[in-house]
Amino acid sequence: MSLKRLFTEHPEAVGESYVEHMHVALSFSGPLLAAGLAALVHAFLPFLCTSTASTTVKRLHARMMNRTQHPVSHAPKNGMVSWDPVI
């Protein structure tokens, strides 16, 4: 497998360019990191962050399940991705 395919095969399989896929993945990473930290705090102080992690995971799951896939556009119109990554 070529080096280029390593970076483009999965994004193309979900209808995104490499940059679009990176943007979406990064938009999930921040909330996931925050949810992980909230769960860590909750583990030691169970009276804090009682629903933060679960609420975040549910919101991100809904966002992922409601995404609409479109054909890859390597040149987004007006600098916008081909679908709305923030639902």
C-alpha angles and dihedrals in degrees: 000000000000122000091243091055090054088063100037109034098080097039090051090048089060094043099258138113118240092260093046090050091048090052092051094046091050091048087059096043097066096053091043092053090049091049090051092051091047090052090050091052090046091052091062099029105032093182090065128071091008095168105009098104096042093046091050093048092048091049093049092046091053090048092051094047093049097052116121117220120221132178113279114271110195090189107047115210113250090354091291124129116245093253136025108266092190109067 
